[in-house]
Amino acid sequence: MSARVLQTAVHRLHQAWQNFFNPNMPDARKPKFHSKRDLKQSFTTDRGVVNGKFLTLDQPRESTHRFTKIKMAETLRFTGEIKTVTITKRGNKFYASITVLVEDLPRPVFTNSWDIVGVDVNVGHFSWNGGEVNTFTPRMAALHQRIKVYQKRLNRKRRDNPHHFRSKNYQRTING
């Protein structure tokens, strides 16, 4: 790890203690120190660079650790200055969370006319300035109740949940 990771951690800890003792922030809690045996392991740095689909982190000299060039699943959605990069390990997978500072876009200016239409789409009805249409009929309500019953039955019959690898118990057994 580079020295910037430790400096960022110390800076965040200092800010957390400042918030805790600040009388203007009564809801700020005492900082917690996380265990190295936690399921979620992470570190944060402020020296991340995105080149296309690759995230490059800084590294100390003469170091050959594996967090130098990381291939991202998709390109960065927002353009702007990268503030922080957090690398998180959950189970056997690594995730990168990138904080980007984007420009404020100017708000659209509305005219004083009344030809603006507001639309509200809900499960039960479709509303607009001119009226409302109910889409959730009593027959659909009965069908939804039947679907709930059948889903419960199917879930009990299923031997293994296909998403069991996302549960915390599964992650604990993998991490040991």
Summary of the structure (lengths in Angstrom):
residues: 176
radius of gyration: 24.9
end to end distance: 24.1
largest distance: 69.9
contacts: 320
relative contact order: 0.10
helix: 28%
strand: 27%
